[in-house]
């Protein structure tokens, strides 16, 4: 199975470039939400979603200060070292990405990462559309956030209305019917079930017990 085949909840009306960038960002979050992530998987994500789309040239190393750096195509003894160093780097990058996206659903909204991506030239206008062009020395989190910035800048009103970033698991999704933009459908359902139990009449709770 390629990384393109992984499930991701995506809005239906974005242009091809915006949708491709959004798929890349969400796939990164899903791929890195694993205790068994290996360098080969991250390298495959980078190749399929960053290099193939023309966002960046192929890199030999990815960075995430202060967590360090990891070689994307190590061999021999370097492979074991890269896999050992990977969790700290990826966890740091993932937390920064989720934290930046979560800022968009807070009140008031915090969109500093979008302004930073524009200021640093990691996203730019090209033939009337936003494209991601992070520099080779950009941190991994900056690369991923530049991918998210493309659809967010293109369809800002939609994302401000329907973007959900779960406070519990960090899942990013789009749900018009959600009652909370801070909970995914799984954790929103659990909260609703717990609320129903706590609000039930005492006699019903005793019977249930």
C-alpha positions in Angstrom: 0.0 0.0 0.0 1.4 3.4 -0.9 1.1 6.4 1.3 -1.4 7.9 -1.3 -3.8 5.1 -0.3 -4.0 6.0 3.4 -7.3 7.3 4.6 -7.6 11.0 5.1 -10.7 13.2 5.5 -10.4 15.9 2.9 -12.8 18.6 1.7 -14.1 17.9 -1.8 -13.9 21.2 -3.6 -10.3 22.4 -3.3 -8.2 22.5 -6.5 -5.9 19.7 -7.4 -2.8 21.5 -6.0 -4.5 22.5 -2.8 -5.9 19.0 -2.3 -2.5 17.4 -3.0 -0.8 19.6 -0.4 -3.5 18.9 2.2 -3.3 15.2 1.6 0.5 15.5 2.1 0.0 17.2 5.4 -2.6 14.9 6.8 -0.8 11.9 5.6 2.3 13.1 7.5 0.2 13.3 10.7 -1.3 9.9 10.2 2.1 8.2 9.3 3.8 9.7 12.3 1.1 8.7 14.7 2.8 5.4 15.4 5.3 4.0 17.9 6.9 1.9 15.1 7.7 4.5 12.6 10.9 3.9 10.6 13.1 6.1 8.6 12.1 4.3 5.4 8.5 5.3 5.9 9.3 8.9 6.5 11.6 8.9 3.4 8.7 7.4 1.3 6.3 10.1 2.6 8.9 12.7 1.6 9.4 11.3 -1.8 5.8 10.8 -2.7 4.3 14.0 -1.2 7.2 16.6 -1.3 9.6 15.6 -4.0 7.2 14.2 -6.6 4.9 17.3 -6.3 7.9 19.6 -7.0 7.8 21.3 -3.6 11.4 20.5 -2.8 14.4 18.6 -4.2 15.3 15.2 -2.7 17.0 15.7 0.7 19.5 13.4 2.4 18.8 14.7 5.9 15.8 16.3 7.6 16.1 18.7 10.6 14.0 19.6 13.6 15.9 21.8 16.1 16.6 21.2 18.9 15.7 17.5 18.4 18.5 17.1 15.8 18.6 15.6 12.4 18.0 12.2 10.7 19.4 10.8 7.5 16.6 9.8 5.1 18.5 7.1 3.3 21.1 5.7 5.8 22.7 2.3 5.4 24.7 -0.1 7.5 25.2 1.0 11.1 23.8 4.4 10.3 20.4 2.9 9.8 20.0 1.7 13.3 21.2 5.1 14.6 18.7 7.0 12.4 15.8 4.8 13.5 16.8 5.4 17.1 16.9 9.2 16.7 13.7 9.3 14.6 11.1 9.3 17.4 12.4 12.4 19.1 12.7 14.3 15.9 9.2 13.3 14.6 7.5 13.8 17.9 8.9 17.3 18.1 7.8 18.1 14.5 4.4 16.6 14.9 3.7 18.5 18.1 4.6 21.8 16.4 2.4 21.1 13.4 -0.6 20.0 15.6 -0.1 23.0 17.9 0.0 25.4 15.0 -3.1 24.0 13.4 -4.9 24.0 16.8 -4.3 27.7 17.0 -6.6 28.2 14.1 -9.6 26.7 16.0 -9.0 28.8 19.1 -10.8 32.0 19.9 -9.3 34.3 18.9 -7.7 32.5 16.0 -3.9 32.3 16.0 -2.6 32.2 12.4 1.0 33.1 13.0 2.3 30.0 11.2 0.6 31.2 8.0 2.2 34.6 8.2 5.6 33.0 9.0 5.3 30.7 6.0 4.7 33.7 3.7 7.4 35.8 5.3 10.0 33.0 5.0 9.0 32.3 1.4 7.9 28.8 2.2 4.6 29.5 0.4 4.2 31.9 -2.4 1.9 32.9 -5.2 2.5 31.4 -8.6 0.1 31.9 -11.6 -2.6 33.0 -9.3 -2.4 30.1 -6.8 -0.5 29.4 -3.6 2.3 26.8 -3.8 4.7 25.4 -1.2 8.4 26.0 -1.7 10.2 25.5 1.6 13.9 25.9 1.6 16.2 22.8 1.9 17.2 23.9 5.4 13.7 24.2 6.7 12.8 22.1 9.7 10.5 19.2 9.1 7.7 20.9 10.9 8.1 24.0 8.7 7.9 21.8 5.6 4.7 20.2 6.7 3.2 23.5 7.8 4.0 25.0 4.4 2.0 22.1 2.9 -1.0 22.9 5.1 -0.6 26.6 4.4 -1.4 26.1 0.7 -5.0 25.0 1.1 -5.6 27.1 4.2 -4.6 30.3 2.4 -6.6 29.3 -0.6 -9.8 28.3 1.2 -9.5 30.2 4.5 -13.2 30.7 5.2 -13.9 27.0 4.8 -11.2 25.9 7.1 -12.1 28.5 9.7 -15.6 27.0 9.7 -14.9 23.2 9.5 -11.4 22.4 10.5 -11.2 20.1 13.6 -8.1 19.5 15.6 -8.7 17.0 18.4 -7.4 18.0 21.8 -7.1 14.4 22.8 -5.4 12.6 19.9 -4.3 15.5 17.6 -6.2 14.1 14.6 -7.0 16.7 12.0 -10.3 16.3 10.1 -13.1 18.2 8.4 -16.6 17.7 9.6 -19.5 20.0 8.9 -21.7 18.3 11.5 -19.3 18.3 14.4 -20.4 20.0 17.6 -16.9 20.7 18.7 -13.9 21.8 16.6 -11.6 20.6 19.4 -12.6 16.9 19.3 -12.6 14.3 16.6 -15.7 12.2 16.0 -14.4 9.4 18.2 -13.6 11.5 21.2 -16.7 13.7 20.7 -18.8 10.5 20.8 -17.1 9.4 24.1 -17.7 12.8 25.7 -21.3 12.7 24.6 -21.8 9.3 26.0 -20.2 10.3 29.3 -22.3 13.4 29.5 -25.5 11.3 28.9 -24.5 9.0 31.8 -23.8 11.8 34.2 -27.0 13.6 33.3 -29.2 10.5 33.6 -31.7 10.4 36.5 -30.3 8.8 39.7 -32.8 6.0 39.5 -31.7 5.1 36.0 -28.0 5.2 37.0 -28.8 2.9 40.0 -30.6 0.5 37.7 -27.7 0.5 35.2 -25.3 -0.3 38.1 
